[in-house]
Amino acid sequence: MTVKAVVAGSFGGPEVLALVDAPDPVAGAGEVVVTVEASGVGYVDIMARRGEYGPLSVPGFTPGVEIAGVVTEVGEGVDGGWLGRRVFSQVQGGGYAQKVLVGADSLATVPEGVGAGEAVAIGVNGLVARIGLERAGVGRGDSVVVRGARGGIGLMAVQQAAALGAEVTAVVSRGRPDDRLEEFGASRVVPSAEAGASAEYDVVLDTVGGAEVGAWVSRLRPNGRFVLCGAAGGAPDTAFGEALLENYHKSPTFIAFSLGSLPGPAIVPQAQVLFEAAAAGRLRGVVQEVLPLAQAHQAHRLVEGGGLFGKVVLTP
């Protein structure tokens, strides 16, 4: 028996992605097989395809670090109650496939009322935003700016920061401000070119990175916190360290956060909180585009091109 999966036979552009037959996975001890309903497409997949993300960048690999679907097989030692349950999991690659092997301790239940596409739109993006805001100690009355607010992490960060009682400025990288962001809790929406060098913030949550990191570090108020949790604009210029030293007497805190630094079981309770919030209508996962596995290359082009409002999702 075989299943369909997407592989990157070499490093390069989206054209290296191909849909192939792969062995039907079999659950081992402590594992389950998830029949996938939706796979999230994120910037980490782009970096892996280019050969820029060490943990995943191996020729012949299958991209995809988050899936939602139904448990259809359980291995030895796994509670049979998982069979037939709708779940979400962060995986270490392999998500662009019809079936995926997952450690049972990395499963989060997707409640009724939350679709598979919405689950992956919330999934990794929501976890990065939630834990990043938590590490920055965001609370009521804080002034928070979110760079890349239209993207997957950005939309999750805007909503969750607003829910914590912060005043949120949503910064978009191109084009005119998008009024839809105000529906998600933003108090102010501005293009990055017009953000105003005089404004200061308690927290900068940055999904973009790039050469402007140092300038945004300088925008922190005394005891401000900067959270770098993405690099869609490339690696920060090393000059951001100079900005930290120039603002030394403000006692800034610089936090670099990757969800990959946490084991799957550690994020399950956090994911469960997010999905329950979605089921209750307090959090919205936004899906920009849904494409079949065979069009993974087109999904990568969309993500690489930027300017999205929400998540790109692949379905079997």
Phi, psi and omega in degrees: 000143178229162173231166177270139177212155178262133177235152172255102184291339178205176177271146180156212183281180181303336183293347179284349181279132181221144177272124185226169171275135179230157179300140176294121184291149178236129183289128174265190180301129178078006184245162170228159169257128176254122171279115193283135172254333179205137175241131179280144176249119183232173183293334177298327178293323178297313181298319179296318180297327178280350184086023186253004183233096189314309185300334184247344190278081176233125181308135182089007182281160174257121180291177175109117182243007178207136181221157169226142181179206185238135176287120183243357177202140176237145179267181180302134177084000180261135178303123180296347178295344178288336182302129178084356182276144176277129188222165171234147173209141165277132182236161180267064184085165177094002187286341179276072183204163179286328177224145183221139172279133182222141172293131184300333180282000179250016182265135170244138180284134175264116185286165175302144179093351177247114180286164181298318178297317178294324180299317179281338174291328176277303180351248184300318180300313181294324179294316178301313181296313183299310184288324177298315178294324178295316181293332177276356178064037182293134180215184183301133177089350178291146173263116185240133174246134180246116174275138183074041189291342179280341184283179184300308179293319182302313180298321178292321181292318179301311182297315185286324177295319178297320179296333178280356178094011180278157171267118192251126170257121180262120181255127179250146191277340184208157175073192183276158176304148182252113183298339180300332181296332177294331176293339182262005174113358179289134175277336185207138180233124183219148170290150183300327181292342182242018186292338176086113185290347184274339183290142177233156187222153173286325183221134169248119173253114192246114175261000189258313184070220178078193188289346185269003183303314181301319180297323179284329173301321181290349180270001180285141171286169175307135183064025178285163184232132178248125180245112175265114184227023177188165182212045180299334179264010181099175180292147177299145171296139181299347179292350179296334176295325177295322179297322177297317180290321179297332180254024184307319184284355171272353182055055179287153175243129179248122183240122172257125184229126172237131179297335179295348179281352182248137177291152182310312181300332182289335183263352182302312180299324178294318178297321181298320177299316181296315182292325176293323176296321178294317180297329180272359178083013181266352181215138182240126171269127185252123179255119180280317187208140175241125182228154176285161180307323182298343180252030178303324179299322178290323177300319179294322178297320179297313182293318181295327182288340179073183178076012180282161172237087182110204194255145169261132186235139173255142176235150180298000000 
